[in-house]
């Protein structure tokens, strides 16, 4: 048993080597403080810097995203309204006046649909899907303005022009300057200058160039209520006579075609429908020959009717004709130059006799010339001009003229006459061997509707008037400047008949050009035709005979 004295002594020893609870806690805290490492100010600064950079980058990316995705706008009607670039706009009953960054002035008329695809100063792209638009673009060295329609692409360096798009009918009227137009589907391209117009109709898919009527353009842009009323009345009158300029005189009948219908009219004070014929295809071309009427269908069919409109025959596989190709009939043979089947030769009863396919490119855009020995001269789309012996099936000669020649050419007295429009050159060639006899370049723009021979003269129409060539030497013998753009010129006997864009008909003597007749018409004149000593003047639902 431990005594009291030993217990006391043991307690003193324990107290000597032990700590109170408070001391233990304090010692633990002191030890922790001693072992704690002091923080570095450099580490704090680096951390804050990294955090700042990260925050700035996030804000910058967000700002760029907002700016990049913000739609570009264009002001219209003197800033009263804005539209978004890249958005399809319908004008409905409001006309839009637009001034773009490159100072181009655009007017989009009521009931139109358009889209501004790009507004950069380097290139502006404007899309007119439907309706009417007037464009005035400052001139630059390079193409900087493009207008797209459903079927056309119009490239502009600087000009003023009017575009009309409505249900497959597209028109471009150049008021000033020059534009380049491409048919998007066929890749056909052409330049159009002041006072010219291009039309593209859905059923033909071919660009057709003609003079434009600036008064008509003005009416289209700013139709008055009186004009709108007049148009409605005229449309009602013309339900059978919306003719697209195709009015052909045959004895006492006038043949007119419109879309799928063939109309035969009895002439008189007014045109009266004598016969209406519905075809299984849209009509492309119509050709009269003696007592038959040949009709080319848009999809390649060839149909024949007599002058009374009775059906004779049809060949549904004849081939598609385009541009200035139409049936040529000689010695009871029909020669049809096509874009898909070469040149087909038929009897007058529609029986296929022969087919001519020559060259890698077989598309042909103009009618062949038939020579007296029954050989033919034709030009395919890669510029190969060929004289072909149909009987012996061989080439007599072939040369490359490096021009497709989309326009008619003809032969007279052993000389072949061609117009190379891309080079503004008139050319005469020896039909026997294909050698060039002469070629004369002119400054004026040439029009193939004005291309005739009278006696020793080759008469060619240009922008400014008439050029008279000596057809043997090619020398220019006379320049006949006209005071108004010429719409059509024809020659018969010793007379030159001119129809101008002012609806004026004048008659001149050849070759001295003395005016013997002049008449101004109040109605729009589409075409003039010479028949049996009379000039026939006609337009939509309008027909009149003219004598000196």
Secondary structure, DSSP 8 states (H G I E B T S, - for coil): ---HHHHHHHHHHHHHT---HHHHHHHHHHHHHHH-----HHHHHHHHHHHHHHHHHHHHHHHHHHHHHS--EEEETTTTEEEETT--EE-TT--EEEE-TT--EEEE-SS-EEEEEEE-SS-EEEEEEEEEEEEEE---SS--EEEE-SSEEEEEEEEEEEEEEETTEEEEEEEEEEEEEEETTT--EEEEETTEEEEEETTT--EEEEE--HHHHHHHHS--HHHHHHHHHHHHHTTT---TT-EEEETTEEEEEETTEEEEEE-SSS-EEEEEEE-SS-EEEEEEETTEEEEEETTS-EEEEETT--EEEEETTS----TB---EEETTEEEEE-SSS-EEEEETTS-EEEEE--SS-----B--EE-TTS-EEEE-TTSEEEEEETTTTEEEEEEE-S----S--EEETTEEEEEEGGGTEEEEEETTT--EEEEEE-SS-EEEEEEEEETTEEEEEESSEEEEEETTT--EEEEEE-SS-EEEEEEETTEEEEEETTSEEEEEETTT--EEEEEE-SS---EEEEETTEEEEEETTEEEEE--
